[in-house]
C-alpha cells in the first residue's frame, strides 16, 4: 500500500542526488583544470626570475603541488560524499516552492506507516494521500530544472579564458611546458653552487713525534 508512490518519490530524490554529485564533480574538474593551466603559465614567469631569486622554483613547486592536491581531494570528495535524502528533499523544495513541505513529509512519514506502527495522530489515509499528491507534483518537475548550474558555467568560462592564452604560449614557445614540468619536479636543480673553504691553523709547522698540537679549522661557504 503506497509502495509504488513512495518508490517513485525516492527514485526522483536519488536522481537529484546523482545529478548534484555530477555537477559538483564537474565544478571540481573545471577548477582543477583552471589551476593546472594557471600554474603552467606561472611557470614561465618563475623561469625568468629564478636567476634573481634562486628559491623561486622551490616556492613554485610547493605552491603548485599543494594547490593541485587540495583541488584533487576536494573534487574526489564531491564525487563520493554521501548526500542524505532529507537534504536533497529540502533542496528540491527550496527550488520548487510549490511542493511546500510535501516531499520531506512524504519521505519521513511513509516509512513509519510502512512498518505497521499505529502512532497517535498519524493517519495512514492522509499520509497515502500526501504521497500520491507529491508523486503527481514531481511528474511536472524535471531534475535538470532543479540544478543550479550558474557556478559550473562560470567555471567553464574561466577554464576557456585560461585555455586560450596557454594554447598561444604552446604555439609560440613549445618548450615552456617542459620547462614548467622541470621546475615542478626538480625545483633545486638551478640553485647556484657554493664552494666550501677550510682554513687550518697553524700552517707549515714541524712537530716532534708524540708532541701535542692544537689545530683550529675555520670553514666558510
Secondary structure, 3 states (H helix, E strand, C coil): CCHHHHHHHHHHHHHHHHHHHHHHHHHHHHHHHHHHHHHHHHHHHHHHHCCCCCCHHHHHHHHHHHHHHHHHHHHHHHHHCCCCHHHHHHHHHHHCHHHCCHHHHHHHHHHHHHCCCCCCCCCHHHHHHHHHHHHHHHHCCCHHHHCCCHHHHHHHHHHHHHHHHHHHHHHHCCHHHHHHHHHHHCCCCCCCCCCCEEEEECCCCCCCCCCCCCCEEEEEC
